[in-house]
Amino acid sequence: MTAFFIGDVALDEYYTADRWPGRADKGMVQELPAEIGGSIANAAVVHAALGGETQFISLLNDSPLSGRLTDDLRQNGVGIEHMLVDPAIAESRNLIFLIDGEHVVLTVEMGEQPMWLAPATLAALRRPGLLYTTLYRVRRLHSRTGNGVLRQADLLSDLRRHGRRAIFDLDVGGCAPEDMPYLAGAAVVIFNQVGFRAAFGHDDMARLGGWIRDHEIGWVVRTMAADGAEAFDGETRLQAAGYPVNVVDVTGAGDTFGGALTWCLGEGRSFAEALDFSIAAASRSVTIHGPRGGKATSGEVLAWRKEEHDR
């Protein structure tokens, strides 16, 4: 089955600094080589490297930079037949500042134009498989059909009826009550610690049973950086420990986790197996500089995990 990734691809411009300046302050930065990234694109590349059939959809302009971004995806084994183009939108860029073992990301605003999916794209999405995406993107999805226009939450419901299971990467943004028509019926909803607290106002995963059942969500996952991750389906709670590694660059760690989890679930692995493997893949990724540090074969991830366990 083909997994679709709908989201961002961008040029990541890297800088390092000793500190993050305060308001009305000044600071010096050192420029590092720019790399191609973008959260959902990173996850798609990880998925493809692991051996998954991968398609990516985003909305870009028609500049040379956009051509470079899509060529890079193709070279990484990611399908781009369904990409969308709008010449009027801004260049897709992220400014990433590496400070004290963490990162601050500033993204160039590209607007919220509707993303009109072609009939062939809708037909491909209506086949069974997984869809990895964000709330920012699904709010923009539209497609014309013989029965009118399918859009936003109604379009997601249509895909779900056709066997397309959604995995949402909510990252730091979390979710609000108005987002639930989109999240309802999702196979997995992933938060990091900041996004989890923003969504629920607490840190207790065990309190989400009613929320999960009410919205028919398969699993809620919270990633916890060096402490690993935990997951809950309303009844069973799973935990996977992190790995004590020397951190080089945390950029793309969450994307590696999401891409690896999507691959595992597409392969029919149990959720416990998927969680454990994805934490290993993400932990390995932070030992490598760049947003695509998580790109690896399954054999490479398993060998790395074994080596860490044998230490």
C-alpha positions in Angstrom: 0.0 0.0 0.0 1.2 3.5 -0.8 1.4 6.0 2.1 0.7 9.6 1.2 2.4 12.5 3.0 0.7 15.9 2.6 2.6 18.8 4.1 5.7 21.0 3.8 9.0 20.7 1.9 11.5 23.5 2.4 15.0 24.7 2.2 16.4 24.7 5.8 18.9 27.5 6.4 21.0 26.7 9.5 22.6 29.0 12.0 24.2 28.5 15.3 24.3 30.9 18.2 25.5 31.0 21.8 22.1 32.3 23.0 18.7 33.4 21.8 18.5 37.2 22.0 15.7 38.8 24.0 13.4 41.6 23.0 15.3 44.7 21.6 18.5 42.7 21.9 21.2 41.8 19.4 23.2 38.7 18.8 25.7 37.1 16.4 25.0 33.8 14.5 27.3 31.5 12.4 25.9 30.3 9.1 26.0 26.5 8.4 25.3 24.9 5.0 21.6 24.9 4.0 19.9 21.6 3.6 16.6 20.5 2.1 14.0 19.6 4.8 10.5 20.4 5.8 8.8 18.4 8.5 6.4 16.2 6.4 8.9 15.8 3.6 11.5 14.6 6.1 9.0 12.0 7.3 8.3 11.0 3.7 12.1 10.5 3.0 12.4 8.4 6.1 9.5 6.3 5.1 10.9 5.7 1.6 14.3 4.8 2.9 12.8 2.2 5.1 11.3 0.6 1.9 7.8 2.1 2.0 5.8 3.1 -1.2 5.7 6.9 -0.7 3.8 9.8 -2.3 4.2 13.4 -1.3 1.9 16.3 -1.9 2.6 20.0 -1.2 1.8 23.3 -2.8 4.8 25.2 -4.1 5.6 28.0 -6.6 7.3 27.4 -9.9 10.7 28.8 -9.0 14.1 27.1 -9.4 14.1 26.5 -5.7 10.8 24.6 -5.9 12.3 22.5 -8.7 15.3 21.7 -6.5 13.0 20.7 -3.6 10.9 18.3 -5.8 14.0 16.8 -7.5 15.5 16.0 -4.1 12.3 14.2 -3.1 12.4 12.2 -6.3 16.0 11.3 -5.8 15.1 10.0 -2.3 12.5 7.6 -3.7 9.5 9.8 -2.9 6.8 10.0 -5.6 5.8 13.6 -6.6 3.3 13.0 -9.4 0.5 14.7 -7.3 2.4 17.9 -6.4 0.5 21.2 -6.8 1.8 24.5 -8.2 0.8 28.2 -7.5 3.3 30.7 -9.0 2.1 33.4 -6.6 3.1 31.9 -3.3 6.4 32.6 -1.4 9.5 30.5 -1.5 9.4 27.6 0.9 12.1 28.2 3.5 12.8 27.6 7.2 15.4 29.5 9.3 16.8 27.1 12.0 18.9 28.3 14.9 20.8 25.7 16.9 21.2 26.8 20.4 22.3 24.8 23.5 21.4 21.4 22.1 17.9 22.6 21.0 16.6 24.4 17.9 14.4 27.4 17.2 12.6 27.2 13.8 11.2 30.2 12.0 9.1 29.4 8.9 8.4 31.8 6.0 4.6 32.3 5.8 3.2 30.9 2.6 -0.5 31.6 3.1 -3.5 29.3 3.4 -4.6 29.0 -0.2 -6.9 26.0 -1.0 -5.0 22.9 -2.2 -7.1 21.6 -5.1 -6.5 17.9 -5.6 -6.9 16.6 -9.1 -9.4 13.8 -9.8 -6.5 11.3 -10.2 -5.1 12.4 -6.9 -8.4 11.9 -5.1 -8.8 8.5 -6.8 -5.3 7.5 -5.5 -6.1 8.7 -2.0 -9.4 6.8 -2.0 -7.4 3.5 -1.9 -6.6 1.8 1.4 -3.4 3.0 3.0 -2.0 5.6 5.4 -2.1 9.4 5.2 0.5 11.3 7.2 -0.3 15.0 7.5 -1.0 18.1 9.7 -4.0 20.2 10.6 -2.6 23.1 8.7 -2.7 21.1 5.5 -6.0 19.2 5.8 -7.9 22.5 6.4 -6.8 23.5 2.9 -7.7 20.3 1.0 -10.4 20.5 -1.8 -11.4 18.3 -4.7 -14.0 18.6 -7.4 -16.1 15.5 -7.9 -19.2 14.6 -10.0 -21.3 15.3 -6.9 -19.8 18.7 -6.2 -16.8 19.9 -4.1 -15.4 17.8 -1.3 -13.4 19.8 1.1 -11.6 19.8 4.5 -13.1 17.5 7.1 -15.7 16.1 4.7 -12.9 15.1 2.3 -11.1 13.3 5.2 -14.3 11.5 6.1 -14.6 10.4 2.5 -11.0 9.1 2.4 -11.6 7.2 5.7 -14.6 5.5 4.3 -12.4 4.3 1.4 -9.8 2.8 3.8 -7.3 5.7 4.0 -6.2 5.9 7.7 -4.9 9.3 8.9 -1.8 9.9 11.1 -1.7 13.4 12.4 1.6 15.1 13.4 0.4 17.9 15.7 3.9 18.7 17.0 4.0 21.8 19.3 0.6 23.2 18.1 -1.7 20.7 19.7 -5.4 20.9 18.8 -8.5 22.7 19.9 -12.2 21.7 19.9 -12.8 23.1 16.5 -10.2 20.7 15.1 -12.1 17.5 16.1 -14.0 17.1 12.9 -10.6 16.6 11.2 -9.1 14.3 13.9 -12.2 12.2 14.4 -11.5 8.6 13.4 -7.7 9.1 13.0 -5.5 6.1 13.3 -2.8 8.0 15.3 -2.5 11.5 16.7 1.1 12.5 17.6 1.9 15.3 20.0 5.2 16.3 21.5 5.3 17.4 25.1 4.5 21.1 24.3 1.7 20.2 22.0 0.2 17.7 24.4 0.0 20.3 27.2 -1.4 22.9 24.8 -4.2 20.6 23.8 -5.2 19.2 27.2 -3.8 21.5 29.8 -2.1 18.6 31.7 0.5 15.9 31.2 -1.5 12.8 32.2 -1.9 10.5 29.3 -4.2 8.2 31.4 -6.9 10.9 31.5 -7.5 10.7 27.7 -9.6 7.6 27.6 -12.9 9.4 27.2 -11.5 11.8 24.6 -10.1 8.9 22.6 -13.4 6.9 22.7 -15.6 10.0 22.0 -13.6 10.8 18.8 -12.9 7.2 17.7 -9.1 7.7 17.6 -6.9 4.7 17.4 -3.8 5.8 19.4 -2.6 9.0 21.0 1.2 9.3 21.1 3.3 11.7 23.0 7.0 12.0 22.1 9.2 13.1 25.0 12.6 13.8 23.5 15.4 11.9 25.3 12.8 10.2 27.5 11.3 8.3 24.5 7.6 8.2 23.9 4.3 6.9 25.2 1.1 5.8 23.6 -2.5 5.2 24.7 -5.5 3.7 22.9 -8.0 4.3 25.8 -7.2 1.0 27.4 -3.6 -0.1 26.8 -0.7 2.3 27.7 2.7 1.7 26.1 6.0 3.3 26.8 9.3 3.1 24.9 12.5 4.5 26.5 14.8 6.8 24.7 18.6 6.2 24.2 21.4 8.1 26.0 23.2 9.5 22.9 25.4 12.5 22.2 23.1 14.9 20.5 24.4 16.6 17.3 21.2 18.0 15.9 17.6 17.4 17.0 16.1 18.8 13.8 14.0 16.1 12.1 13.9 13.8 15.1 10.1 14.0 15.4 9.8 13.7 11.6 12.0 10.5 11.7 9.7 9.1 14.5 6.6 9.8 12.4 8.0 8.4 9.2 9.2 5.3 10.9 5.9 4.8 12.7 4.0 5.1 9.5 6.3 2.5 7.8 5.9 0.1 10.7 2.1 0.3 10.7 2.0 -0.1 7.0 4.1 -3.3 7.4 1.5 -4.6 9.8 3.7 -4.4 13.0 2.1 -4.2 16.4 1.9 -0.8 17.9 4.3 -1.7 20.6 6.8 -2.9 18.0 6.2 0.3 15.9 6.8 2.6 19.0 10.0 0.9 19.9 11.4 0.9 16.4 10.4 4.5 15.8 12.1 5.7 19.0 15.3 3.9 18.0 15.2 5.6 14.5 14.6 9.0 16.1 17.3 8.6 18.7 19.8 7.5 16.0 18.8 10.6 13.9 19.9 13.1 16.5 23.4 11.8 16.3 23.6 13.1 12.7 23.5 16.7 11.5 20.7 17.8 9.2 17.0 17.4 8.9 17.4 14.1 7.0 19.6 12.5 9.6 16.9 9.8 10.2 17.2 8.5 6.6 18.2 4.8 7.0 17.2 1.3 6.0 15.4 -0.8 8.5 18.6 -2.9 8.8 20.7 0.1 9.7 18.2 1.1 12.4 18.1 -2.4 13.9 21.9 -2.7 13.9 22.1 0.7 15.6 19.5 -0.3 18.2 21.4 -3.6 18.9 24.6 -1.8 19.3 23.1 0.6 21.8 21.4 -2.2 23.8 24.7 -4.1 23.9 26.6 -1.1 25.4 
